[in-house]
Amino acid sequence: MLNFKSTSTGIELEYEGDRIGDTDWVRSELKDNDLVRISRIFLFTNSDVINPPSPTQDLSGFTYRFQFGTIQNNYVVIPGKVLNINRDIQISTSIVLKRSIFAAERNISIFKQLSELIENSNSIKIGGSDLDAIPWSAFEELLQKFPNTGELDRYAGARVHTIVADYLDGMKDARGRYEAYLDRKSAITGATTVLDLEKLKKLEIEKYILIRDLIQNALTTGADWPERSWQELMIQFLPLLFPKYIKVLENITIHDYYSNPPGKTNRYIDIALVDANGNIDIIEVKKPFEDKILRPNPYRGNSIPTSELSGSIMQAEKYLFHLSKWGVAGEQNLTKKYSNVLPAGMTIKISNPKSIIIVGRDQMSGSTMTSSQLLDFEVIKRKYANMMDIITYDDLLRRLNNTIAALGM
């Protein structure tokens, strides 16, 4: 749970977790990395913690307090590093701070999206009476019209540009890149009762082309991205890649009653997927390294999985095991926790859950796997086919290309 609190020194962000004990992970992240991401949006270091707990302190019910911003000239000044951007944010003190000002659906950072469209390094000012500020009414419109889960980053940039271009200098031409796409969408969704299936098919093709190009571009330019960045990229369009799912859930806490009996250990699943009937599955998104699928040296003429692939499979198996063992209690727990983001009346069901693992490239030493290596990899995948789908990023691109080709026939 988040709370923004005004103090004599500025604004503090209070975080107490979603349930008792949830702040243990915060202490671990700060200890190991001197960095923690709160609520998927806000970044803090140890120096930002106002009330650091002792190493042995019991964190049951503990509320972390982070220095969030200072007050200057009737504006709350938030350092850019808190939002992982290269400029500060200034928000009028007359505006009540809440998470929805900073994060859109699927935890898309609104200010990160906005900042990437500005070529200078000036701060972004929201509300208040200053002439260089974006009026609060315009920013509210941005919040209301910010792209939903079916629209990708560059399309989001076009809408942001449309609403705030009049108030900021140095905006890139984000709209131009997708003007044709918007025209096609308007032609289908305009005021007409006649459904043009050919135009609808063309729009479907365009959708998959956008996703393919975005992944392809990331594979070319994102070699140094951390795993979390790859997860954030893929989360945007998982329901488009896997249409049976209608909702993506993040940072799922499940209970492990077997590792340390008779106690209970919390395990954390980064991403879970819920289908139209409420059934929950999990997905692991790993970095797309080469040489991470099969070991370079065969064993008796057979290619065998790397420790990274074996570890990913084992991790997914353990998650599925603990999720299944949680049973009815887990269904009730998850349904209650996520009721506000699920369709009305839907309950989450843990019924023989499956896993999807997106990992690595089907390339070795800079070249595509040989036919023999591809066969061995297929054997490995089929061994686990009853409980998980192992997909490389190259697999994903091939599936997208085949989908595009089939729709175009």
Summary of the structure (lengths in Angstrom):
residues: 409
radius of gyration: 23.3
end to end distance: 50.0
largest distance: 74.8
contacts: 1155
relative contact order: 0.07
helix: 40%
strand: 22%
